[in-house]
């Protein structure tokens, strides 16, 4: 996630029912993303972009660990 631009996804058995339409949907989605300007990208997309630009892998690990801890914190 930190060093290269990549597609990050999780595939589970439940996804088998959408296997046929997936390639066409992926082409449409990537074409839309390719048209975005950097300043228009928000939410989790910015998280992945920032992780890719961190100069120190240790920073990326610490950031990801804290993010997951915060995400699953019981209130």
C-alpha positions as CSV (number, residue, x, y, z in Angstrom):
1,X,0.0,0.0,0.0
2,X,2.8,2.5,0.8
3,X,5.2,2.0,-2.1
4,X,3.2,1.6,-5.2
5,X,-0.1,2.6,-6.8
6,X,-2.3,-0.4,-6.7
7,X,-5.8,-1.8,-6.5
8,X,-6.6,-2.8,-3.0
9,X,-9.5,-5.1,-2.6
10,X,-10.8,-8.1,-0.6
11,X,-12.5,-10.9,-2.5
12,X,-14.7,-13.3,-0.5
13,X,-16.9,-16.3,-1.5
14,X,-19.9,-14.0,-1.3
15,X,-18.5,-12.1,-4.3
16,X,-18.9,-15.1,-6.6
17,X,-22.4,-13.9,-7.6
18,X,-21.0,-10.7,-9.0
19,X,-18.1,-12.3,-10.8
20,X,-19.5,-11.7,-14.3
21,X,-20.3,-8.0,-14.1
22,X,-17.1,-7.1,-12.2
23,X,-14.7,-6.5,-15.1
24,X,-17.0,-4.1,-16.8
25,X,-17.8,-2.3,-13.5
26,X,-14.1,-2.0,-12.8
27,X,-13.4,-0.4,-16.2
28,X,-16.2,2.1,-15.6
29,X,-15.0,2.9,-12.1
30,X,-11.3,3.3,-13.1
31,X,-12.2,5.6,-16.0
32,X,-14.2,7.8,-13.6
33,X,-11.3,7.9,-11.1
34,X,-8.8,8.7,-13.8
35,X,-10.7,11.9,-14.6
36,X,-10.5,13.2,-11.0
37,X,-8.3,16.1,-10.0
38,X,-6.1,15.5,-6.8
39,X,-8.0,18.3,-5.0
40,X,-11.3,16.5,-5.6
41,X,-10.2,13.3,-3.9
42,X,-11.5,12.9,-0.3
43,X,-12.3,10.3,2.4
44,X,-10.4,7.0,2.4
45,X,-8.9,7.7,-0.9
46,X,-6.8,10.5,0.7
47,X,-5.7,8.1,3.4
48,X,-4.2,5.7,0.8
49,X,-2.6,8.6,-1.1
50,X,-1.0,10.0,2.1
51,X,0.3,6.5,3.0
52,X,1.9,6.3,-0.4
53,X,3.8,9.5,0.1
54,X,5.2,8.9,3.6
55,X,9.0,8.8,3.4
56,X,9.3,6.4,6.4
57,X,7.6,3.0,6.4
58,X,7.6,3.0,10.2
59,X,5.4,6.1,10.0
60,X,3.0,4.3,7.7
61,X,2.8,1.3,10.1
62,X,2.2,3.5,13.1
63,X,-0.4,5.5,11.3
64,X,-2.3,2.4,10.1
65,X,-2.1,0.8,13.5
66,X,-3.6,3.9,15.2
67,X,-6.3,4.2,12.5
68,X,-7.4,0.6,13.0
69,X,-7.3,1.0,16.8
70,X,-9.5,4.1,16.5
71,X,-11.8,2.5,14.1
72,X,-12.6,-0.5,16.4
73,X,-12.5,1.4,19.7
74,X,-15.5,0.6,21.9
75,X,-17.3,3.8,23.1
